[in-house]
Amino acid sequence: MSFPPHVTLWIITGLSVSTICLYMFMGLSTDFIEKKEFQFDQNIIDAIRSYSSPAMDEFMLFITEMGSKFMLGLLLVISMIWLFVKHKDVWGMQFYFITVAGGGLFNLLLKNFFERERPNINRIMEADGFSFPSGHSMGSMTYYGFLGYLVLRSKRKPLSKLGLGILLCLVILLIGISRIYLGVHYPSDVLAGFIAGSVWLVTCISLLEIIYLYKGNR
């Protein structure tokens, strides 16, 4: 059975992005295992912390909450209900859950494998658990990334899709920056979280597109 052009595009893009991200993650993790220093970590920390102020502290605390387990869990439930009630999209609902919840489990396994301690300087808030990869970064990539996929797949006007896509990308990026600013993650943790989250996200989306094809939901 041949795939329609748009499904083929999703699959090829997904495989390409997954392969590139997997290669990048393996490079980061190999360097970490070999105890190599990430020279860019301190430079990025210094650059981000140069904007420190009480107002920025409050802003970053607000932004980081958008990537918390509680907030992502709440938004996930709302999104799943919306998909079921408005679109009767059972497969989309299930894969949204698999993408976000499965990504969270994947992150926990990676954290316990690498066991990297969190930074202990310039910390504005407290955080438990290991550091590599960042759970907030990975969670925001899977949740807001899947939401972006739904936007692209919707019947919205192209300009609306572009605007929402840029907004979601900005939210993901800011959540990652907030973790560095607040002193609970190294930049390499955040980068690894984005990469690992991307691998899982595009894998789930590619599988969902194949299911849509066989179910006739094109």
C-alpha positions as CSV (number, residue, x, y, z in Angstrom):
1,M,0.0,0.0,0.0
2,S,1.5,3.3,-1.1
3,F,1.4,6.3,1.3
4,P,-0.3,9.6,0.2
5,P,2.2,12.5,-0.3
6,H,1.4,14.3,3.0
7,V,1.8,11.0,5.0
8,T,5.1,10.2,3.2
9,L,6.3,13.7,4.1
10,W,5.4,13.3,7.8
11,I,7.2,9.9,7.9
12,I,10.3,11.1,6.0
13,T,10.5,14.3,8.1
14,G,10.0,12.3,11.3
15,L,12.7,9.8,10.5
16,S,15.1,12.5,9.4
17,V,14.5,14.6,12.5
18,S,14.6,11.6,14.8
19,T,17.9,10.4,13.3
20,I,19.5,13.8,13.6
21,C,18.3,14.3,17.1
22,L,19.3,10.8,18.2
23,Y,22.8,11.4,16.8
24,M,23.0,14.7,18.7
25,F,21.8,13.2,22.0
26,M,24.2,10.3,21.7
27,G,27.0,12.9,21.2
28,L,26.0,14.8,24.3
29,S,25.5,11.7,26.4
30,T,28.8,10.2,25.3
31,D,30.6,13.3,26.3
32,F,28.8,13.3,29.7
33,I,29.6,9.7,30.4
34,E,33.3,10.3,29.5
35,K,33.2,13.2,32.0
36,K,34.0,15.8,29.4
37,E,33.2,19.4,30.2
38,F,30.5,21.2,28.2
39,Q,32.4,24.4,27.6
40,F,29.2,26.2,26.4
41,D,27.4,25.6,29.7
42,Q,29.1,28.3,31.7
43,N,29.1,30.8,28.8
44,I,25.3,30.4,28.3
45,I,24.6,30.6,32.1
46,D,26.6,33.8,32.4
47,A,24.8,35.3,29.4
48,I,21.3,34.4,30.7
49,R,22.1,35.5,34.2
50,S,23.3,38.9,33.0
51,Y,19.6,39.8,32.7
52,S,18.9,39.0,36.3
53,S,16.5,41.2,38.2
54,P,13.6,40.8,40.7
55,A,11.1,41.3,37.8
56,M,12.9,38.8,35.6
57,D,12.9,36.3,38.6
58,E,9.1,36.5,38.8
59,F,8.7,36.2,35.0
60,M,10.9,33.1,34.8
61,L,9.2,31.5,37.8
62,F,5.9,32.0,35.9
63,I,7.3,30.6,32.7
64,T,8.8,27.6,34.3
65,E,5.5,26.7,35.8
66,M,4.1,26.3,32.2
67,G,6.4,23.3,31.9
68,S,5.7,21.7,35.3
69,K,4.3,18.2,35.7
70,F,1.1,19.6,37.3
71,M,0.5,22.2,34.5
72,L,1.3,19.8,31.6
73,G,-0.9,17.1,33.2
74,L,-3.8,19.6,33.6
75,L,-3.4,20.9,30.0
76,L,-3.1,17.3,28.7
77,V,-6.4,16.3,30.3
78,I,-8.1,19.4,28.8
79,S,-6.6,18.7,25.4
80,M,-7.7,15.1,25.4
81,I,-11.2,16.0,26.3
82,W,-11.3,18.7,23.6
83,L,-10.1,16.1,21.0
84,F,-12.8,13.6,22.0
85,V,-15.7,16.0,22.4
86,K,-15.1,18.3,19.4
87,H,-13.4,15.9,16.9
88,K,-14.3,12.4,18.2
89,D,-10.6,11.7,17.6
90,V,-9.9,8.7,19.9
91,W,-6.6,7.9,18.2
92,G,-5.4,11.5,18.5
93,M,-6.4,11.6,22.2
94,Q,-4.6,8.3,22.9
95,F,-1.4,9.4,21.2
96,Y,-1.4,12.8,22.9
97,F,-1.4,10.9,26.2
98,I,1.3,8.4,25.0
99,T,3.4,11.2,23.7
100,V,3.4,13.3,26.9
101,A,3.1,10.6,29.5
102,G,5.5,8.3,27.7
103,G,7.9,11.1,27.3
104,G,7.8,11.7,31.0
105,L,8.6,8.1,31.7
106,F,11.4,8.2,29.1
107,N,12.8,11.3,30.9
108,L,12.7,9.5,34.3
109,L,14.6,6.5,32.9
110,L,17.2,8.8,31.3
111,K,17.7,10.8,34.5
112,N,18.2,7.7,36.6
113,F,20.7,6.3,34.0
114,F,22.9,9.4,33.8
115,E,22.5,10.5,37.5
116,R,23.8,14.0,36.9
117,E,23.6,16.3,39.9
118,R,21.9,19.7,39.5
119,P,23.8,23.0,39.6
120,N,24.3,24.3,43.1
121,I,25.0,28.0,42.4
122,N,22.7,30.9,41.6
123,R,19.7,28.7,42.4
124,I,16.5,30.8,42.7
125,M,14.2,27.8,43.4
126,E,14.5,24.3,44.7
127,A,14.2,21.2,42.5
128,D,14.5,17.5,43.3
129,G,15.9,14.6,41.3
130,F,18.7,14.4,38.8
131,S,19.5,17.0,36.1
132,F,20.2,15.3,32.7
133,P,18.1,15.7,30.6
134,S,15.8,18.5,31.7
135,G,12.3,17.2,32.4
136,H,10.6,20.6,31.9
137,S,12.4,20.9,28.5
138,M,11.4,17.4,27.4
139,G,7.9,17.7,28.7
140,S,7.3,21.1,27.0
141,M,8.7,19.7,23.8
142,T,6.3,16.8,23.8
143,Y,3.2,18.6,25.0
144,Y,3.5,21.9,23.1
145,G,5.1,20.2,20.2
146,F,2.1,17.8,19.8
147,L,-0.2,20.8,20.1
148,G,1.7,22.4,17.3
149,Y,1.3,19.3,15.2
150,L,-2.5,19.5,15.8
151,V,-2.4,23.1,14.7
152,L,-0.6,22.2,11.5
153,R,-3.1,19.4,10.8
154,S,-6.1,21.6,11.4
155,K,-8.1,23.6,8.8
156,R,-6.9,26.9,10.1
157,K,-5.6,29.5,7.7
158,P,-1.9,29.3,6.9
159,L,-1.1,32.6,8.6
160,S,-2.9,31.5,11.7
161,K,-1.0,28.2,11.7
162,L,2.3,30.2,11.3
163,G,1.5,32.5,14.2
164,L,0.4,29.8,16.6
165,G,3.5,27.7,15.6
166,I,5.8,30.5,16.4
167,L,4.1,31.2,19.7
168,L,4.4,27.5,20.7
169,C,8.1,27.4,19.7
170,L,8.6,30.5,21.8
171,V,6.9,29.0,24.8
172,I,9.1,25.8,24.5
173,L,12.3,27.9,24.2
174,L,11.4,30.2,27.1
175,I,10.7,27.2,29.4
176,G,14.1,25.8,28.7
177,I,15.7,29.2,29.3
178,S,13.8,29.6,32.6
179,R,15.4,26.3,33.9
180,I,18.9,27.7,33.2
181,Y,18.0,31.2,34.6
182,L,16.6,29.7,37.8
183,G,19.7,27.7,38.4
184,V,18.2,24.2,38.4
185,H,19.6,23.0,35.1
186,Y,22.7,23.3,32.9
187,P,22.2,24.4,29.3
188,S,23.4,20.9,28.2
189,D,20.5,19.5,30.3
190,V,18.0,21.7,28.5
191,L,19.5,20.9,25.1
192,A,19.4,17.2,25.8
193,G,15.7,17.5,27.0
194,F,14.8,19.3,23.8
195,I,16.5,16.7,21.6
196,A,15.2,13.6,23.5
197,G,11.7,15.1,23.5
198,S,11.9,15.7,19.7
199,V,12.9,12.1,19.0
200,W,9.9,10.8,21.0
201,L,7.5,13.4,19.6
202,V,8.2,12.8,15.9
203,T,8.2,9.0,16.5
204,C,4.7,9.2,18.0
205,I,3.4,11.6,15.3
206,S,4.8,9.4,12.5
207,L,3.0,6.3,14.0
208,L,-0.2,8.3,14.4
209,E,-0.1,9.4,10.8
210,I,0.2,5.8,9.7
211,I,-2.8,4.9,11.9
212,Y,-4.8,7.8,10.4
213,L,-4.0,6.5,6.9
214,Y,-5.2,3.0,7.6
215,K,-8.3,4.3,9.4
216,G,-9.1,6.6,6.5
217,N,-8.6,9.8,8.5
218,R,-6.4,11.7,6.1
